[in-house]
């Protein structure tokens, strides 16, 4: 699937992704270092030491990885659970 089709199929462009540390579902393509899973969860981070920002992607097997906007085909918000009446507090 290509980037143009990603937009049609309910993936948002990376330029619209939250940059506040909110975890989101990311679709990643990187030919030099392919991700273990092309669709995964990640969050935008800023490194105070280097002054650079990047996507931190979470992985069970290899820990976390760093990707940049050029690697992100699209993103989606995480699904929310709906609370039923009486389930809160």
Phi, psi and omega in degrees: 000141182256174184298320180297320180289332180300320181294320180295327185264037173071023172260134179274149176292148184300332180297343179260002183288148178294140181243032183246014181092000179294125177294139178221165173276128182242140171256116188246138170228124177213105183292330181284325180218076183302137178290156177300322177229126182292338176242121186208182179254138178207172179217150178284133179228152174243128179267111182295331181289316183265340183080008181258155176243153184197171174268125174262118184254135184267135178217140183286320187281316186246016181079223182250157179229159179248134175226161179243170183309324183297341180269347187265118177282319180190175180215161175219152174290155174294147177295147178255146174270141178267131178275136175273158180304131179089354181277346183264151176024000000 
